């Protein structure tokens, strides 16, 4: 499929759109943690790095097939997320954000001091197993999974925790258990995105997964609208493609990029699609079409 696309689209742009899809998967995982459950996380890139290094090591060092290695990366990231969640998810707000930030820095230091990860030099020689078609399939699966979970009893419990954790606890919701599950699910998709990223870029360095990268993922979610799946997809797409489309004003593109962010936060502080129920809007539009106007009777 990708070979057919190269007949119509430059390989460079195929790679850019592949990265957009990978970032959507990662951002949707963070949206599930921060947008749906309301848990502030500044260390999401750490789980991306766990998935990336796990999948890359399994395929390069142990010569395992790509898809099982990708799944293993996601599962290990989820396990680490769950284990990390037990001690820190009793915290809330800024304290939780600081704890996740510290965890992200710890993971970077660990990878920098491990021989199997290449240390500070990084891990190279990773085969290019990711493809645009595979990424699109996983993006569709991720979006479908997120919609299913958010509309389930489990998702409604998470949203209750986001709105008022004390009230949710009084209603009989085990808030700690639900937050840990949410963290594990979000970390799983971060790990899957990391594995795809590793086999697209073909090189990993621990410094690529620092606080700045976690902040980028959080920006994707906030711009689109916390808790909004379409908003996360839109925000990620815009912020990933904007630097590419602004290359013709290379000297000023970051200034324009920053100005757009400031304007956006002034006029749409809840994000592009924050607070917008697309399903309800579509149903309303359908009803309006079916309702005859007075002149039509």
N, C-alpha and C positions, 0 to 999 in steps of 0.2 A: 504493500500500500504506500509506504513512504517513497519507494522508488518511482511510483507513478506521480506522486506529488511533486517530485523534483523536476518533472517535465513542465510544470506550470508555475512553481514557486521556488525561489532561491533556497538552497540548503541552509543559508544563514537564517532566513525567516522561519523555516521549518524548525530550526533549533530554538529560536526565540519563542515560538508558539508552544513548543514542547515544554520549555521552562515555565511558560505561563500556566500550563496545565499542572505541572509539578507543584508550583507555588499555590495553586488553587486547592490541591489536596492538602497541603500543609496548613494553609490558612483556614480551611474548613475544620481541621482538627483543633486549631486554636479557638475558632469561633465556638466550638462545642464546649470548650473549657471556660472561656471568658465571656462569650456572648450569651450562651444558653444557660450555663450554670452560674455565671457571675463571679468566677474566680480569677483574679488578676495574676497573669503569668508573664514574667520577663525572661523565662529560660526555655522557651519552646524550641529554640535552635539546638539546645542540648539533646533533645529527643530526636531531632532530625539527624544530628551527627551520629547518634547511636545506631539508628537504622542504616545510615549511609556507610559507616565503617563496618558494621556487621555484614551487610550484603556484599560489600566490596572485598572484604577479607575472605569470605566463603567462596566467592567466585575466582579470586586471584590466587590465594594461598592454598585453598583446599580443592579447587577445581570443581565445585559443586554447580549444578544447574542454576540459572538465573532466577527463575520464578520461586523455587523453594528458598533460595537465599534471600530474595526480596521479602517473602512472608516471614522468614526467620528474623530479619531486621525489624519488621513491624512488631512482631511478638515480643522481642527482647526490649524494644522501646516501651511497649505497654507494661511489661513486667517491672521494668525500672520505674516507670511512672507510678505504678500501684505501690511499690515498695517505698518510693519517695513520698507518696501521698499519705501514707499512714502517720508519719510524725508531723508533717507540716500543714496538712489540710484542716487541722483544728484552728489554724490561724486565719485571719480574714484581712481584707483590704491591703493597706500598704505593707503590713508585716508579711503577708503571704507573697507579695510582689518582691520584697527584699530577699526572702528565703529562696524563691525560684531563681532570682538573679545570682545569688551565691552558688546555687546548685549548678547553674550553667557554667560559671567560671571553674568550678571543681572538675567538671567533665572535660573542659578544655585542657586543664593541667594534666589530668590522667592520660589523655590521648597523646599529649606532648612527651610523656615519659614512658610510653610503651613502645617496645621494639617492633611489635607486630603491626602497629599503625604507621610506622615510618617516623615516629617522633616528630620533632619540629620541622623536619624536611618535608614530611607529608607522604601520602600513599599515592604512587603513580602506577601506570601500567594496567589500569582498569579497563576492561573491554567495554565497548559501546553496545550494551544490550538493550537499553531503553530505545523506544521508538515513539513517534508521534501517535501512531494508531494505538499502541498499548497504553500510553498515557491518557488518551481520550477515553478508552474503555474504563480505566480505573477512575477517572474523573466522574464519569456517569454513574459508576457503582457507588462512589463516595457520596455524591449528591443524593442518590436514591436512598442510601443508608441513613444519611442525616435527616432527610424528610421523614422516613419511617420512624426513627428514634424520637424525633422532636414531637411527632403527632401521637406517640404512644403514652401509656401511663407513666413510664419511666421518664420520658421527656417532660411531661407536665410536672412531675415531681422536681426535676432539675430547675424548671422555670419558677416553681414556687420557692425554691431555695434562693434563687437569684433575686426575687422580689422582696422576700422577707424571711431570712433564715430562722429567726426565732419563732415566727408564726408557723413555718413549715415543721419545725421540731415539735411544737405544741400539737400540731395536727397528726402527729405520729410518724412523720417521715424521718428515717434514720439519716440525718443530713451528712454525717461523716462518711457513711458507707456509699451514699449516692455520689458524693463529690469524688471519692476515690475511684469509683467506676467511671465517672465522667473523665477524670484525669487519665485513666488507663486507655479509654477509647480515643481521646484526643491524641495521646502519645502514640498509639498504634498507627494512626493515619500520618502522623509526623514521621514515624519511622519508615513507612511505605514511601512517602515522598522523598525521604533522605536516600533510600536505596535507588530510586529512579534518578535522583539528582547525581549520585555517584557514577552511575553508568551512562549518564549523558555528558557530564563535564569530563569524566575519566581521570580526575585528579582530586585528591582531598587534602586539605590542610586544616588542622584544628582551629587556627585563627579565623577561618571562614565561618565559624559557627559561634561567634561571640555575641555580646549584648547587642551590637549594632544590627546583626541579622535578626535576632529575636524582636527588636524594635520594628524592623521592616515588616515582619509578619503581623505584628500587632497593629501597625498602621494600615495594612490591607484590610483588616477586620473592622477597625474603627471607621475608616473612610466609607466602607460599604454600608455599615450599620450593624452594631452589635446585635447578635442573635438572628440576623437575616442571612439565609443561605444565598439567595440571589444577590444580595448586597455584597457579601464576601466575594462571590465570583466576579462581580462587576468591579469592586474596589481593587482586587488583585490584578485583574486584566488591565485596568487603567494605569495603575502605578507601575506595573511591569513594562508596559508598552510605551508609556510617556517618555522616558529617557531616550528610547530608540527613535521616536517620531520627532524629538526635539534636537536631533543631531545636527540639523541644518543651522541651528543657532548654538553651536557647541559651547561658545564662551559664556552664554547666558542661560543655558538650559536648566541648570540647577537652581538659578535664581527664579526662573519662570515656574519651575516645578514647585519650589517652596512657596511662591506667591499663590499658586493655585490651591495648595493645601491650606494656607491661611484663609483665603476667600471661602473655601469649602467649609471650614470649621466655623466661620462667622455666620454664613447663611444656612448651612445645614449641619448644625452641631450634632445631630443624631445620626449623621451619615447619609449617604445617597439614598438608601432604601430603608433606613432605620424607622421603625414604626409603621411601615407600609406592609399591609397584608395582601400580597399579590393574588392569592387564591380568592380572597373575598372580593377584591377589585374586579377580577375577571368574571366572577359570578354576577356581580352587580351590572357589569357592562352587558352580559348576556341577557339579563332580565330586562334591561332598558331596550335592547333590540327587539325582544319579544313583545313588549308592551306597545300597543298601537297608539299613534298620536291622534288627537281629536280630529284632525283633517283627514285621517286615513279611514275613519269609520263611515 
